[in-house]
Amino acid sequence: MADLAAEILAEIRQILSAELEITRPAGLDDELAADLELDSMGAIILAVGLEDRFRIRLSDEDAAEVVTVRDLVGLVQRRLSEAEAAGDESSPGREGAR
């Protein structure tokens, strides 16, 4: 599970750098809004990037519980576990996921 968390963190850092031009690497305890200065559009870009990469769905309700990068890593891990438990039939397009 630690490998998965590291992979998710690396993807978050890649999206922040490539898409949002945030030059410093995000730490797990960084707050998305306060420390990384992510606005609502930046949060959407980050969420869509994670959805595309990991073939999951993140909802508006999910956003309410995410304050730090650690929160976001945990959320993505939960969604991946839920998708795996639900099986491929409820997740079209999962064949492209790693």
N, CA, C and O atoms as CSV, one atom per row, in Angstrom:
chain,resi,resn,atom,element,x,y,z
A,1,MET,N,N,0.819,-1.206,0.000
A,1,MET,CA,C,0.000,0.000,0.000
A,1,MET,C,C,0.858,1.263,0.000
A,1,MET,O,O,0.453,2.302,-0.521
A,2,ALA,N,N,2.057,1.158,0.596
A,2,ALA,CA,C,2.938,2.327,0.611
A,2,ALA,C,C,3.378,2.691,-0.797
A,2,ALA,O,O,3.546,3.867,-1.118
A,3,ASP,N,N,3.566,1.671,-1.643
A,3,ASP,CA,C,3.941,1.933,-3.036
A,3,ASP,C,C,2.838,2.696,-3.757
A,3,ASP,O,O,3.112,3.600,-4.546
A,4,LEU,N,N,1.597,2.331,-3.484
A,4,LEU,CA,C,0.463,3.013,-4.108
A,4,LEU,C,C,0.407,4.469,-3.654
A,4,LEU,O,O,0.193,5.365,-4.470
A,5,ALA,N,N,0.597,4.706,-2.371
A,5,ALA,CA,C,0.592,6.073,-1.856
A,5,ALA,C,C,1.707,6.894,-2.507
A,5,ALA,O,O,1.503,8.058,-2.852
A,6,ALA,N,N,2.868,6.298,-2.672
A,6,ALA,CA,C,3.986,6.991,-3.315
A,6,ALA,C,C,3.661,7.288,-4.776
A,6,ALA,O,O,4.003,8.355,-5.285
A,7,GLU,N,N,3.003,6.351,-5.450
A,7,GLU,CA,C,2.619,6.557,-6.850
A,7,GLU,C,C,1.594,7.689,-6.979
A,7,GLU,O,O,1.677,8.514,-7.889
A,8,ILE,N,N,0.638,7.715,-6.063
A,8,ILE,CA,C,-0.377,8.777,-6.072
A,8,ILE,C,C,0.281,10.127,-5.803
A,8,ILE,O,O,-0.008,11.105,-6.491
A,9,LEU,N,N,1.160,10.184,-4.808
A,9,LEU,CA,C,1.863,11.434,-4.494
A,9,LEU,C,C,2.683,11.907,-5.687
A,9,LEU,O,O,2.696,13.098,-5.997
A,10,ALA,N,N,3.366,10.988,-6.357
A,10,ALA,CA,C,4.154,11.359,-7.535
A,10,ALA,C,C,3.258,11.932,-8.625
A,10,ALA,O,O,3.635,12.893,-9.296
A,11,GLU,N,N,2.082,11.352,-8.807
A,11,GLU,CA,C,1.154,11.852,-9.825
A,11,GLU,C,C,0.628,13.239,-9.445
A,11,GLU,O,O,0.510,14.114,-10.303
A,12,ILE,N,N,0.314,13.439,-8.173
A,12,ILE,CA,C,-0.129,14.759,-7.703
A,12,ILE,C,C,0.960,15.793,-7.992
A,12,ILE,O,O,0.680,16.874,-8.511
A,13,ARG,N,N,2.198,15.449,-7.651
A,13,ARG,CA,C,3.310,16.374,-7.892
A,13,ARG,C,C,3.477,16.666,-9.382
A,13,ARG,O,O,3.749,17.803,-9.765
A,14,GLN,N,N,3.315,15.648,-10.218
A,14,GLN,CA,C,3.467,15.824,-11.658
A,14,GLN,C,C,2.388,16.754,-12.197
A,14,GLN,O,O,2.681,17.641,-12.998
A,15,ILE,N,N,1.146,16.563,-11.769
A,15,ILE,CA,C,0.044,17.419,-12.228
A,15,ILE,C,C,0.253,18.850,-11.742
A,15,ILE,O,O,0.066,19.802,-12.501
A,16,LEU,N,N,0.638,19.000,-10.484
A,16,LEU,CA,C,0.878,20.339,-9.946
A,16,LEU,C,C,1.968,21.056,-10.733
A,16,LEU,O,O,1.857,22.251,-11.006
A,17,SER,N,N,3.006,20.337,-11.095
A,17,SER,CA,C,4.118,20.936,-11.826
A,17,SER,C,C,3.759,21.215,-13.283
A,17,SER,O,O,3.923,22.337,-13.762
A,18,ALA,N,N,3.270,20.198,-13.984
A,18,ALA,CA,C,3.046,20.310,-15.432
A,18,ALA,C,C,1.818,21.134,-15.782
A,18,ALA,O,O,1.855,21.943,-16.710
A,19,GLU,N,N,0.744,20.937,-15.057
A,19,GLU,CA,C,-0.516,21.587,-15.404
A,19,GLU,C,C,-0.734,22.921,-14.683
A,19,GLU,O,O,-1.338,23.844,-15.229
A,20,LEU,N,N,-0.236,23.003,-13.457
A,20,LEU,CA,C,-0.521,24.183,-12.635
A,20,LEU,C,C,0.714,25.035,-12.353
A,20,LEU,O,O,0.627,26.059,-11.674
A,21,GLU,N,N,1.864,24.609,-12.877
A,21,GLU,CA,C,3.102,25.358,-12.778
A,21,GLU,C,C,3.513,25.693,-11.343
A,21,GLU,O,O,4.059,26.762,-11.075
A,22,ILE,N,N,3.244,24.772,-10.439
A,22,ILE,CA,C,3.699,24.913,-9.062
A,22,ILE,C,C,5.094,24.307,-9.005
A,22,ILE,O,O,5.269,23.112,-9.242
A,23,THR,N,N,6.073,25.128,-8.695
A,23,THR,CA,C,7.464,24.733,-8.877
A,23,THR,C,C,8.047,23.911,-7.735
A,23,THR,O,O,9.012,23.177,-7.950
A,24,ARG,N,N,7.507,24.007,-6.555
A,24,ARG,CA,C,8.087,23.239,-5.456
A,24,ARG,C,C,7.324,21.927,-5.264
A,24,ARG,O,O,6.113,21.883,-5.480
A,25,PRO,N,N,8.015,20.862,-4.861
A,25,PRO,CA,C,7.326,19.589,-4.655
A,25,PRO,C,C,6.378,19.677,-3.457
A,25,PRO,O,O,6.731,20.206,-2.404
A,26,ALA,N,N,5.196,19.159,-3.640
A,26,ALA,CA,C,4.198,19.179,-2.573
A,26,ALA,C,C,4.531,18.122,-1.532
A,26,ALA,O,O,4.879,16.989,-1.862
A,27,GLY,N,N,4.417,18.516,-0.274
A,27,GLY,CA,C,4.592,17.567,0.826
A,27,GLY,C,C,3.239,17.064,1.304
A,27,GLY,O,O,2.213,17.691,1.039
A,28,LEU,N,N,3.230,15.961,1.990
A,28,LEU,CA,C,1.975,15.370,2.442
A,28,LEU,C,C,1.186,16.297,3.360
A,28,LEU,O,O,-0.045,16.264,3.359
A,29,ASP,N,N,1.873,17.116,4.135
A,29,ASP,CA,C,1.175,17.987,5.077
A,29,ASP,C,C,0.830,19.354,4.498
A,29,ASP,O,O,0.248,20.189,5.191
A,30,ASP,N,N,1.180,19.591,3.239
A,30,ASP,CA,C,0.819,20.857,2.596
A,30,ASP,C,C,-0.687,20.942,2.402
A,30,ASP,O,O,-1.328,19.991,1.954
A,31,GLU,N,N,-1.239,22.102,2.751
A,31,GLU,CA,C,-2.655,22.351,2.480
A,31,GLU,C,C,-2.785,22.824,1.039
A,31,GLU,O,O,-2.018,23.669,0.577
A,32,LEU,N,N,-3.762,22.271,0.340
A,32,LEU,CA,C,-3.912,22.586,-1.080
A,32,LEU,C,C,-4.160,24.074,-1.296
A,32,LEU,O,O,-3.545,24.679,-2.174
A,33,ALA,N,N,-5.047,24.667,-0.514
A,33,ALA,CA,C,-5.378,26.083,-0.710
A,33,ALA,C,C,-4.348,26.999,-0.054
A,33,ALA,O,O,-3.839,27.916,-0.699
A,34,ALA,N,N,-4.039,26.762,1.210
A,34,ALA,CA,C,-3.184,27.686,1.951
A,34,ALA,C,C,-1.722,27.610,1.529
A,34,ALA,O,O,-1.092,28.641,1.293
A,35,ASP,N,N,-1.180,26.409,1.434
A,35,ASP,CA,C,0.250,26.263,1.157
A,35,ASP,C,C,0.569,26.253,-0.340
A,35,ASP,O,O,1.552,26.851,-0.777
A,36,LEU,N,N,-0.270,25.569,-1.117
A,36,LEU,CA,C,-0.004,25.454,-2.555
A,36,LEU,C,C,-0.765,26.490,-3.372
A,36,LEU,O,O,-0.611,26.569,-4.591
A,37,GLU,N,N,-1.590,27.285,-2.685
A,37,GLU,CA,C,-2.368,28.363,-3.304
A,37,GLU,C,C,-3.223,27.862,-4.473
A,37,GLU,O,O,-3.330,28.516,-5.510
A,38,LEU,N,N,-3.824,26.692,-4.278
A,38,LEU,CA,C,-4.692,26.111,-5.292
A,38,LEU,C,C,-6.066,26.744,-5.195
A,38,LEU,O,O,-6.691,26.713,-4.135
A,39,ASP,N,N,-6.542,27.319,-6.293
A,39,ASP,CA,C,-7.896,27.874,-6.321
A,39,ASP,C,C,-8.853,26.799,-6.825
A,39,ASP,O,O,-8.443,25.659,-7.045
A,40,SER,N,N,-10.123,27.151,-7.009
A,40,SER,CA,C,-11.116,26.154,-7.405
A,40,SER,C,C,-10.803,25.562,-8.774
A,40,SER,O,O,-11.011,24.367,-8.982
A,41,MET,N,N,-10.316,26.358,-9.700
A,41,MET,CA,C,-9.971,25.845,-11.022
A,41,MET,C,C,-8.779,24.891,-10.928
A,41,MET,O,O,-8.753,23.853,-11.590
A,42,GLY,N,N,-7.809,25.245,-10.114
A,42,GLY,CA,C,-6.663,24.360,-9.910
A,42,GLY,C,C,-7.075,23.042,-9.290
A,42,GLY,O,O,-6.557,21.988,-9.658
A,43,ALA,N,N,-8.007,23.095,-8.347
A,43,ALA,CA,C,-8.500,21.866,-7.717
A,43,ALA,C,C,-9.199,20.982,-8.743
A,43,ALA,O,O,-9.051,19.760,-8.713
A,44,ILE,N,N,-9.951,21.583,-9.639
A,44,ILE,CA,C,-10.634,20.817,-10.686
A,44,ILE,C,C,-9.615,20.166,-11.613
A,44,ILE,O,O,-9.749,18.991,-11.954
A,45,ILE,N,N,-8.607,20.915,-12.019
A,45,ILE,CA,C,-7.559,20.370,-12.895
A,45,ILE,C,C,-6.859,19.194,-12.215
A,45,ILE,O,O,-6.609,18.166,-12.845
A,46,LEU,N,N,-6.550,19.346,-10.951
A,46,LEU,CA,C,-5.898,18.280,-10.201
A,46,LEU,C,C,-6.811,17.059,-10.105
A,46,LEU,O,O,-6.364,15.934,-10.329
A,47,ALA,N,N,-8.082,17.270,-9.776
A,47,ALA,CA,C,-9.027,16.156,-9.651
A,47,ALA,C,C,-9.198,15.418,-10.972
A,47,ALA,O,O,-9.177,14.188,-10.999
A,48,VAL,N,N,-9.366,16.150,-12.061
A,48,VAL,CA,C,-9.546,15.522,-13.376
A,48,VAL,C,C,-8.292,14.739,-13.764
A,48,VAL,O,O,-8.394,13.637,-14.303
A,49,GLY,N,N,-7.132,15.289,-13.499
A,49,GLY,CA,C,-5.885,14.581,-13.784
A,49,GLY,C,C,-5.788,13.269,-13.025
A,49,GLY,O,O,-5.364,12.255,-13.580
A,50,LEU,N,N,-6.179,13.286,-11.758
A,50,LEU,CA,C,-6.153,12.060,-10.952
A,50,LEU,C,C,-7.212,11.069,-11.418
A,50,LEU,O,O,-6.964,9.864,-11.461
A,51,GLU,N,N,-8.387,11.573,-11.764
A,51,GLU,CA,C,-9.436,10.696,-12.295
A,51,GLU,C,C,-8.970,9.999,-13.567
A,51,GLU,O,O,-9.155,8.793,-13.725
A,52,ASP,N,N,-8.372,10.753,-14.461
A,52,ASP,CA,C,-7.898,10.188,-15.727
A,52,ASP,C,C,-6.788,9.162,-15.504
A,52,ASP,O,O,-6.796,8.086,-16.102
A,53,ARG,N,N,-5.854,9.498,-14.657
A,53,ARG,CA,C,-4.697,8.622,-14.431
A,53,ARG,C,C,-5.086,7.318,-13.749
A,53,ARG,O,O,-4.612,6.246,-14.124
A,54,PHE,N,N,-5.960,7.417,-12.737
A,54,PHE,CA,C,-6.280,6.241,-11.933
A,54,PHE,C,C,-7.639,5.628,-12.264
A,54,PHE,O,O,-8.025,4.629,-11.657
A,55,ARG,N,N,-8.362,6.205,-13.206
A,55,ARG,CA,C,-9.671,5.690,-13.643
A,55,ARG,C,C,-10.645,5.570,-12.470
A,55,ARG,O,O,-11.262,4.529,-12.244
A,56,ILE,N,N,-10.757,6.680,-11.735
A,56,ILE,CA,C,-11.674,6.753,-10.601
A,56,ILE,C,C,-12.572,7.961,-10.791
A,56,ILE,O,O,-12.376,8.743,-11.722
A,57,ARG,N,N,-13.550,8.119,-9.919
A,57,ARG,CA,C,-14.409,9.300,-9.899
A,57,ARG,C,C,-14.273,9.975,-8.549
A,57,ARG,O,O,-14.358,9.330,-7.504
A,58,LEU,N,N,-14.061,11.284,-8.583
A,58,LEU,CA,C,-14.029,12.104,-7.378
A,58,LEU,C,C,-15.217,13.043,-7.456
A,58,LEU,O,O,-15.466,13.651,-8.497
A,59,SER,N,N,-15.950,13.164,-6.363
A,59,SER,CA,C,-17.173,13.967,-6.361
A,59,SER,C,C,-16.968,15.297,-5.648
A,59,SER,O,O,-15.949,15.523,-4.995
A,60,ASP,N,N,-17.957,16.167,-5.788
A,60,ASP,CA,C,-17.927,17.439,-5.064
A,60,ASP,C,C,-17.921,17.198,-3.564
A,60,ASP,O,O,-17.291,17.938,-2.809
A,61,GLU,N,N,-18.627,16.157,-3.136
A,61,GLU,CA,C,-18.660,15.827,-1.704
A,61,GLU,C,C,-17.272,15.436,-1.209
A,61,GLU,O,O,-16.901,15.735,-0.074
A,62,ASP,N,N,-16.502,14.758,-2.077
A,62,ASP,CA,C,-15.138,14.381,-1.713
A,62,ASP,C,C,-14.297,15.615,-1.418
A,62,ASP,O,O,-13.476,15.609,-0.502
A,63,ALA,N,N,-14.502,16.664,-2.189
A,63,ALA,CA,C,-13.700,17.879,-2.049
A,63,ALA,C,C,-13.820,18.480,-0.651
A,63,ALA,O,O,-12.875,19.088,-0.149
A,64,ALA,N,N,-14.974,18.309,-0.028
A,64,ALA,CA,C,-15.193,18.882,1.299
A,64,ALA,C,C,-14.268,18.271,2.353
A,64,ALA,O,O,-13.934,18.926,3.340
A,65,GLU,N,N,-13.856,17.026,2.148
A,65,GLU,CA,C,-13.017,16.357,3.147
A,65,GLU,C,C,-11.521,16.496,2.868
A,65,GLU,O,O,-10.701,16.061,3.677
A,66,VAL,N,N,-11.161,17.087,1.750
A,66,VAL,CA,C,-9.752,17.187,1.363
A,66,VAL,C,C,-9.211,18.573,1.690
A,66,VAL,O,O,-9.659,19.578,1.137
A,67,VAL,N,N,-8.248,18.607,2.589
A,67,VAL,CA,C,-7.574,19.858,2.953
A,67,VAL,C,C,-6.100,19.777,2.589
A,67,VAL,O,O,-5.532,20.713,2.027
A,68,THR,N,N,-5.489,18.641,2.919
A,68,THR,CA,C,-4.053,18.480,2.684
A,68,THR,C,C,-3.786,17.497,1.542
A,68,THR,O,O,-4.683,16.789,1.084
A,69,VAL,N,N,-2.552,17.476,1.106
A,69,VAL,CA,C,-2.134,16.495,0.099
A,69,VAL,C,C,-2.333,15.087,0.652
A,69,VAL,O,O,-2.736,14.187,-0.084
A,70,ARG,N,N,-2.057,14.889,1.931
A,70,ARG,CA,C,-2.263,13.582,2.571
A,70,ARG,C,C,-3.728,13.155,2.461
A,70,ARG,O,O,-4.016,11.993,2.176
A,71,ASP,N,N,-4.654,14.094,2.685
A,71,ASP,CA,C,-6.081,13.798,2.548
A,71,ASP,C,C,-6.398,13.329,1.128
A,71,ASP,O,O,-7.160,12.383,0.932
A,72,LEU,N,N,-5.808,13.997,0.151
A,72,LEU,CA,C,-6.058,13.665,-1.245
A,72,LEU,C,C,-5.502,12.288,-1.595
A,72,LEU,O,O,-6.158,11.513,-2.291
A,73,VAL,N,N,-4.305,11.983,-1.120
A,73,VAL,CA,C,-3.720,10.658,-1.349
A,73,VAL,C,C,-4.640,9.588,-0.749
A,73,VAL,O,O,-4.915,8.575,-1.391
A,74,GLY,N,N,-5.106,9.809,0.462
A,74,GLY,CA,C,-6.001,8.850,1.112
A,74,GLY,C,C,-7.308,8.667,0.359
A,74,GLY,O,O,-7.807,7.549,0.235
A,75,LEU,N,N,-7.858,9.754,-0.140
A,75,LEU,CA,C,-9.102,9.693,-0.901
A,75,LEU,C,C,-8.918,8.873,-2.183
A,75,LEU,O,O,-9.750,8.022,-2.498
A,76,VAL,N,N,-7.847,9.123,-2.910
A,76,VAL,CA,C,-7.594,8.378,-4.140
A,76,VAL,C,C,-7.410,6.896,-3.815
A,76,VAL,O,O,-7.914,6.041,-4.542
A,77,GLN,N,N,-6.693,6.582,-2.732
A,77,GLN,CA,C,-6.527,5.187,-2.328
A,77,GLN,C,C,-7.875,4.530,-2.037
A,77,GLN,O,O,-8.110,3.393,-2.446
A,78,ARG,N,N,-8.762,5.239,-1.333
A,78,ARG,CA,C,-10.094,4.684,-1.030
A,78,ARG,C,C,-10.890,4.438,-2.297
A,78,ARG,O,O,-11.515,3.389,-2.448
A,79,ARG,N,N,-10.870,5.401,-3.207
A,79,ARG,CA,C,-11.625,5.243,-4.462
A,79,ARG,C,C,-11.084,4.078,-5.285
A,79,ARG,O,O,-11.854,3.348,-5.908
A,80,LEU,N,N,-9.767,3.902,-5.290
A,80,LEU,CA,C,-9.185,2.764,-6.001
A,80,LEU,C,C,-9.610,1.442,-5.363
A,80,LEU,O,O,-9.925,0.487,-6.073
A,81,SER,N,N,-9.622,1.380,-4.041
A,81,SER,CA,C,-10.061,0.173,-3.343
A,81,SER,C,C,-11.525,-0.122,-3.622
A,81,SER,O,O,-11.901,-1.274,-3.839
A,82,GLU,N,N,-12.350,0.916,-3.618
A,82,GLU,CA,C,-13.776,0.740,-3.912
A,82,GLU,C,C,-13.989,0.247,-5.338
A,82,GLU,O,O,-14.816,-0.634,-5.576
A,83,ALA,N,N,-13.245,0.813,-6.284
A,83,ALA,CA,C,-13.375,0.401,-7.682
A,83,ALA,C,C,-12.939,-1.051,-7.849
A,83,ALA,O,O,-13.565,-1.812,-8.587
A,84,GLU,N,N,-11.874,-1.428,-7.168
A,84,GLU,CA,C,-11.394,-2.801,-7.235
A,84,GLU,C,C,-12.409,-3.760,-6.627
A,84,GLU,O,O,-12.649,-4.837,-7.172
A,85,ALA,N,N,-13.007,-3.376,-5.500
A,85,ALA,CA,C,-13.997,-4.224,-4.851
A,85,ALA,C,C,-15.262,-4.369,-5.692
A,85,ALA,O,O,-15.901,-5.421,-5.681
A,86,ALA,N,N,-15.622,-3.314,-6.420
A,86,ALA,CA,C,-16.816,-3.343,-7.260
A,86,ALA,C,C,-16.603,-4.206,-8.496
A,86,ALA,O,O,-17.569,-4.718,-9.061
A,87,GLY,N,N,-15.376,-4.373,-8.917
A,87,GLY,CA,C,-15.077,-5.188,-10.089
A,87,GLY,C,C,-15.136,-4.393,-11.371
A,87,GLY,O,O,-15.658,-3.278,-11.400
A,88,ASP,N,N,-14.604,-4.963,-12.423
A,88,ASP,CA,C,-14.498,-4.283,-13.707
A,88,ASP,C,C,-15.833,-3.976,-14.337
A,88,ASP,O,O,-15.942,-2.995,-15.072
A,89,GLU,N,N,-16.855,-4.773,-14.080
A,89,GLU,CA,C,-18.137,-4.555,-14.751
A,89,GLU,C,C,-18.793,-3.230,-14.399
A,89,GLU,O,O,-19.571,-2.703,-15.194
A,90,SER,N,N,-18.498,-2.681,-13.229
A,90,SER,CA,C,-19.098,-1.401,-12.858
A,90,SER,C,C,-18.191,-0.221,-13.183
A,90,SER,O,O,-18.556,0.930,-12.946
A,91,SER,N,N,-17.010,-0.506,-13.726
A,91,SER,CA,C,-16.051,0.553,-14.028
A,91,SER,C,C,-15.596,0.442,-15.474
A,91,SER,O,O,-14.522,-0.097,-15.738
A,92,PRO,N,N,-16.396,0.943,-16.422
A,92,PRO,CA,C,-15.998,0.839,-17.816
A,92,PRO,C,C,-14.663,1.530,-18.054
A,92,PRO,O,O,-14.368,2.571,-17.467
A,93,GLY,N,N,-13.863,0.928,-18.928
A,93,GLY,CA,C,-12.600,1.542,-19.268
A,93,GLY,C,C,-11.458,1.203,-18.337
A,93,GLY,O,O,-10.350,1.709,-18.512
A,94,ARG,N,N,-11.703,0.355,-17.350
A,94,ARG,CA,C,-10.633,0.022,-16.397
A,94,ARG,C,C,-9.525,-0.779,-17.038
A,94,ARG,O,O,-8.438,-0.876,-16.467
A,95,GLU,N,N,-9.756,-1.358,-18.202
A,95,GLU,CA,C,-8.696,-2.128,-18.839
A,95,GLU,C,C,-7.486,-1.270,-19.144
A,95,GLU,O,O,-6.385,-1.799,-19.293
A,96,GLY,N,N,-7.659,0.042,-19.242
A,96,GLY,CA,C,-6.532,0.939,-19.496
A,96,GLY,C,C,-5.792,1.334,-18.237
A,96,GLY,O,O,-4.708,1.911,-18.312
A,97,ALA,N,N,-6.360,1.035,-17.081
A,97,ALA,CA,C,-5.727,1.405,-15.823
A,97,ALA,C,C,-4.575,0.467,-15.519
A,97,ALA,O,O,-4.565,-0.679,-15.967
A,98,ARG,N,N,-3.610,0.948,-14.762
A,98,ARG,CA,C,-2.467,0.109,-14.378
A,98,ARG,C,C,-2.816,-0.715,-13.180
A,98,ARG,O,O,-1.987,-1.489,-12.701
